[in-house]
Structure formats: C-alpha cells, structure tokens
Amino acid sequence: MSLQDKSIAIFGAGNMGQTLLKMAIDKSARVYLFDKNPDILDAISLKFNELVASGKLSLKVVQESTATISVPAGINAIIIAISWHEARSLINTLASLDVCPVIVLGRPALEDSLIPSMANSKHPILLGTGLEPGLMESISSYILKRNPQSHTIESYCGGLPEIPVGPFGYRLTFGRRLPIEPRPALTIKQCQLLSAPRFAEVKYQYFPSVGLLEAFDDAMLATTAEYFQKHVVNFAQNTLRWPGFSHAARACQALGLLSPQKINIGELNTSVRELTDTLLTTTCHSDETTSNDFVLCKWQHMNQLGEKGELVIKASQPEPDISAMAFMTCAFALTATEALFEMDLAGIIYPHEKPATQIGLNFLQKIKTSQHVEITTSGTLTSIITEAV
C-alpha cells in the first residue's frame, strides 16, 4: 500500500512535522498540517507556497483546547509529531473520535491515566513510532521471533552531529528540551528487571569510520521490558552519544540546574530547569550549527550456544534541510502509516508487538537501497535479516 491519493493529517509543524509533510507529498499524499502557532504556519505557507497553491498542502491552526477538535472529512491517517506531554489530550480526543489510525512519534508516558481509555479505540493507535521507541523494539522482536533460543539482545541507537558541538557534543534536531532529565532507566540482566538512574552506567562502542561513542541504558519502555523478560536472559536498549554527554548531564543534575524550583528574573517567572533548557538548547539547536548529522542503529545478538551476530544501520543526512534523524524517524512513521492501511487492527499497539515488527521489516526493505543508508550484518543476524529483506 502506498500513500498515493491518501489524506494525511500531521499535528506539529516543527522539524519532524515539516519533514513528514515533504516526504508524504513526495509519496503523492495530500497533507493537512496542524499547529497551535499561527506564526509558524504563516512561515510554512511562504516556504511551501507552491504546495499550498496546488492544494497538496493545507495549513490549520489548532486551538489550545483539543476537546472539540475538528478533523477534516476523508482523512486516512493522523500522525502526531509533538511530544507526549503536549499531545496526550489530543491523542485521547482523536481516539474517542475513532476517525482513522493514529501514529504517535513521541515517547509515551505509560503511567498516563489517559492511556487505558485510548485502548478502546476502534482504530489502531501506534504508541512510540520513531526510532526509539519504534524501530529498535520492532527489529529486536523480529530477532527473537526468528531465534527463540536467544540469550542476549542489546541495541544501540543515536542521532549525532558529525562534529560534536557545545558542552554536550549534541545537536537538538527536534523538541524543545535537551534529553538530560534524570529519569529511571530499565535493563534486563540474568532475567531480572533492573532500574537505575539514566546516566549511572556508561559503556562504550566503537564504530568504524565514526570512532568511539558512549552508550547508556535509556529508552526501554516498561511494556517492552515485560515482554522481553519472559524470553531472554539479557536485554538492553542503549542511547548513543559522543563521549562526555553523560558526564555533562550528571554535572547539570549535581549543580541543581535541573531543579523545578521557581525563580524570578526581573518580571520573568520561570524555573531553574526552564532557564537551563533555554541557555543550553541555544548552544545545541540544529539552527546554530552547520554540521551535518548521522544516525546509528545497532543490534547485538547471542544465542544460547554462544553464537553471536550484529546488524548495523548508518544513515547520513539526505538533504541540507533534512537531518538524518528526521529522515529516519519520518521514513519509519510513513512506513507505519502505509502498513496500517493493510492491517485490520484496533486499540493500542506497542513497538514490540507483532504489527510493529512487520512495520520494522517493511522499513528495512524500503531503506536498504537508499544511497544515504548503509546496512551491514554478521554472524547469527546475517541470515535473519537477509531473509527478511
């Protein structure tokens, strides 16, 4: 199934939303782009004036209150390209409307009280449809499906600037906050589910043509942990960064710079954390650097006989105004959108579940011939991935 002649609604006109609209229109879809900021939409109207004039792109302001949101007739799928915190009420409203499938890019807060009601939707709601959560879990699930005697599955994922910038060596390609909040991170060791502070344990991974990167347990959802704990001895999901990121994040916490404490600066009422975000984000935002970025995704596998294998995906920036992270995330989201048109599904779908696994395989099939993507395999994962794609 393609997106040709489909109508796609995208909520969020930031970096991801704009990349989604370009890629969806390239696939011959019609796009409705929603955002609460009319100034951003005005700028997009000027930037994409030909698409607006042709009727391929429609821009709509969404009100702060989403309880009475009106979705245009004939919409075939809705993609949420804003954070869970900003989108939770919107997603709940869309679930109650039962208009069409909803694809959520952001990391869901599984403890959110609204999630149980979303499960009653008659249309599918994909929670976590980015790279992580999203692609990483889907491929890990496929590895386990093809090799039920797996002992260890460990994955690594990260979007990095080619040239490290700022105190974190990081490029903020979407969102308004640096990902440095000290939330608990999950991992499975010797069949035990463990929780530790996000940056407590730093590991290192070497990648040819890139060098040494640091990795830390970070992105595992509780639903993912519950599933894999039943099937493997060890399972971990690591975020990749240039060395020094974790140290800088821990330093911010130790100095109290992530505190929610309210402060007044002249007439400005803010918090220590918000001020820190404002200052540090300025040094790490993609607009502030000319450095291209790249994405690395890696899976390491070992079966119960001790045989090992690897799958590595490296994606480079495809265009000057489309980051590698935006390209990979949006390509996966649109692959998910296409796949849902052929699946008879309802309710919440998590990224480790069977439908998402098929989406991951479809994604590998689509990107394997891209000139911006390199895929390498070895050992136990050579035949698994070769047969899949």
N, C-alpha and C positions, 0 to 999 in steps of 0.2 A: 504494500500500500504506500502511495506517495502522498504528498501534501497538495498536489495539483488540484486547483479549484476548491480547496478547503478554506474555511474561515477560522482563523486562529486569533484568540484574544490573549494579549500579553499584559500583565499587570506589573508595572515597574519600568520606568524609562531611563534607567541608569545604564551602565556599561553592558551588563548582561541583556537587558531589555532591548537595547539598540542593536546588539549583535544578533539576538534572536530574530528581530524583525527583518534584518538584512538577509539572514540565512533562510528564513521562512519564505520571503518573497522570491529569493533565488530558486526556491523549490516550487514556485508558481502558486503559492498560497496568498490569500488576502489577509491582511493583518489589521487588527484593531488594537491600538496601543493606549493603555490607561495609565495615568499618573495623577497624583494629587497636586502636583506643582505645575500650574499653567505656564510659568516662565520656561520651564524645561521643554514642555510640549511646543511652545512657540519657537524655541530654538531648533527643535527637531523638525518642525514644519518647514523652516527655512533650509535646513540641511538636506531634507528629503523632499523638496518641493515637487519634483517630478513624479515621485511615487504618490504623493497626496493628490496631485492634479489628475493622475491616471485612475484614481480610485482604488489602487492597490493597498494604500495605507490610510487609515482613519485614526485620528487622534482624539481622545476623550478625557476630560478631567473627571476624576473620581473624587467624591466628597470624603471628608474625614470620617464620617459615619458611613459604614458599608452595609448597614442593616437593610436598606431599601435599594441596593444597587440594581441597576437595570442592565442586563446583558443583551446585546443586540440579537435579534432573531437570526437563526441559521448558523450560530457559532458551533463549530465542530469540536473544539478543544480549547481549554484555558490553561495558560502557563503562568505560574506565579514566580516572578523574578525579583522578589524582595525578601527581606529577612522574615523568619518565622514570627518574631515579635511584632513586626509591622503588619504581617499578613494573617495572623491567626483568626481574627474576627471575619475577615474577608473570606477565608477558606471555609469557615463554618457556614457563612451565609450562602456561598456557592454550593456547598454540599447539600444544604436544605432545599435549594432551588432545583437540584437534580437536572441541570441543563445538559451537561456533557462531561467527558473526562476532565479531571483537573490534575495538572502536573506541577509539583512543588519542588523548586530547585533548592531552597534553603534547608538547613538542618532543623528537623522538627524537635520541639521540646516535648519529649514523650510523656512528661508528667503533667502536661497541659490538660486542664479539666474539659476542654472543648473536644479533645480527640475522640472520646467514646461516642459522642453524637455524630461525628463525621463517619463513623463506621457503618451507619445506617444508610448511607448514600446509595442510590440505585445505579450510579455511575462510578467508575473507578477513580480513586484519589491516590496518586503515587506520592508517597512521602519520602523525600530525600532522592532527588533525581538529578544530582550533579555528579561530580567525580567521586566525592566522599563526604557524605553518604551518597551512594548511587552506583557508579561503575565498579568501584573496588569490591563492594559486597557481592555484586552480581557475578563477577568473574570468580571470586572466592567460592561462591556457592556452586558454580559450574565445575570448578576443580574438584570439589568434594563429591559432587554427583557422579563424575566420571571415575573417581578413585575413592570409593567409600572406605578404603583402608588407609586413609590419610592419617598421619601422625601430627604433622605441623603445617600450618598455613600462616604465612606472615606477609603482610602487604605494606607498601610504602607509596606515598603519593604527595606531590607538592608542585606548586607553581612558583618558579623562581626567576628573578631578573638575571640576565646573562652577566651583568656587572652588579655585584652587591652594592646597595645604596643605603645611606643613613645608618643609624645605630643598630638596626635590626637586619641589615642586608636584605631587605624585603621590599616588594613592590605591591602596593594595595591596588588590586585590579577591580574589586567590587566591594560594596559595603562601605560603611562609614566608620568602622572601628577596626583597629589592629586586633588580630586574633591572639590576644595575650591574657585574657581573663583566666584566673587560676581554677578552672573547673576540674572536677574529678575525671580521671581517665581510666578506662577499663581495659583489662587484658586477661587472657586465659593461659594459665601455666599449670601443667600437670593436672588438667581437668578442673582446676579451681579458678573461679572468677575472682579477680583481684581488682581493687580500686586504689589508685594513688594520685597525688597531685599531678596535674598535666605535664609539668616540666621536671618532674622529680628524677626521672631516669633518661639520660641522653645516650643514644647509641650512634654509631657512625656507619655509613655505607659509602663505598667507592663506586663511582660510575665512570667508565671510560669516556673520554672527551669532555667530562664535566669536572671530575675530581672528587674530593671527599666532602660529603654532606652529613649534617647531623639529622637524627631521627628521634622522635619521641612518641609514646603512646598518646593518642589524642582523639580519634574520630569515631570510635566504636559506639554504636547505639546499643541500648540495653536489649532491644529486640534481637539484634544481631548476636550479641553475646549469649543470650538464652538459647538461640538455635545452635550455634557452633559448639557450645559447651557440651552438648549432647553427643557430638560426633567426632571431635578431635581432642588430642591431648593438649596441644598448644595452639593458640590463635591470637594474633595481634594485628592491629592496624596503626601504622605509624605515619606521622606527618614529616615531610622532608623540608629542611631549611638550610640555608648557608650556615656554617659554624658560627656560633655566637648569638643566635636568635634566642635560644632558651636562657642563656645567661642574662641577656638584656631583659627578658620578660621577668625572670626571677628578681632581678635588681629593682625593676619598677614596683613589684609587689613588696619587697623588703623596705623600700623607701616610702611606702604608703601612697604611691602615686595612683594606685588602682582603687583607692578608698571611695565609697559612695558619699562621704561626708560633704555636706552642703557648705559652700563658701560664697562670699560676696566680694566682687571686684568692682568697685565703683557702683554703678547701677546694675551690673550684671549679676544675676543669681544663677549659680551653676554648682557643680560638684567637682571634687578633686579629679575623679575619673574622667569626667567630661572635658575638663581642661587638659588633662594629659592626652586624651584622644585627639583633641584639636591640634595640640602642638606637635605630637608625634606623627599624626596622619599627614600633616603638611609635608613632612620630610620623606614619606613613603608612598605618596599617591602617585599613580601612573602618569598624571599630567606633569609631574615635576621631574621626570627623568626621560631621557631619550633611549635608555637601554631597553632592548627587546627582552621578552621573557620566553621561557620554555616550561614544559610540563613533563614530569617524570612519574610513571606509574610502574610499580614493580611488585611481582608476586613471587615468593619463595615457597617451595613445597617440598615436603619429605614424607614418604610413605612409611609404613610400619617395618619395612625391610631396610630402612635407612637410605633408600634411593632418593636422590634429590633432583630438583628441576627449577627453572626460572622462566618467567615471562616478563619482558621489559618493554614498555612503550615510552618513546620520547617524541614529543610534539614541539615543533618550533612555531614561532609567530607567523601566521599566514599572510597578513597584510599589515601595513603600518598602523592602521586604526583598529585592528582586531588583535587582541592579545592571544597568546597561546592558551591561557586559562579560559578566556571567554570562548574561544573556538571549540575547545574540547568539551566544555560544560554545555554549551548550546547545541553542539552536534549530538551529544548524548540525549539531551532533552527532546530534540526534534526526532531522533530515532525512537524514543519512547512514545512520542505523540503518534508517529506513523504506526507503530506496533499496536497501540491500543485500539486503532480502528479495526483491527482484525481479531481482537480478543473479546470474548463475552465475559466481562468482569464487572464487579461491583464492590463498593466499600474500600477500605484502606488496603493498600499494597505496600509492603516494606521492601527495601532494596535487596534483601537476601532471599526473597520468596521467588517461586518458580517463574511467574510472569516477568519479573525484573531480570532474572537470569537470561531469559530469551532475548530481552532488550539488549543486554550486555553483549551477547553473541552477535546480534544484528549490527551493533555498533562496531565491533571489531571487523566485521565483514565490510562495512562501509569505509572505514578509515585505512584499511590495510594497503590500499593503492594510492593513498594521498602522498603527494610529494613532500608534505610538511611533517609526515609521521614515519617513524622508524619502529618496527616491531621485531624483537629478537626472542628466541626461545631456546631452551636447552633441557636436557635430561628428561625427567618424568613429564614435563609440560610440553615437550615438543609435539608428541602425537596428539595430546589432548586439544591443544589449540589449533594445530594444523587440520585436524578432522573437523573442528568446529567451524572454521572459517574457509 
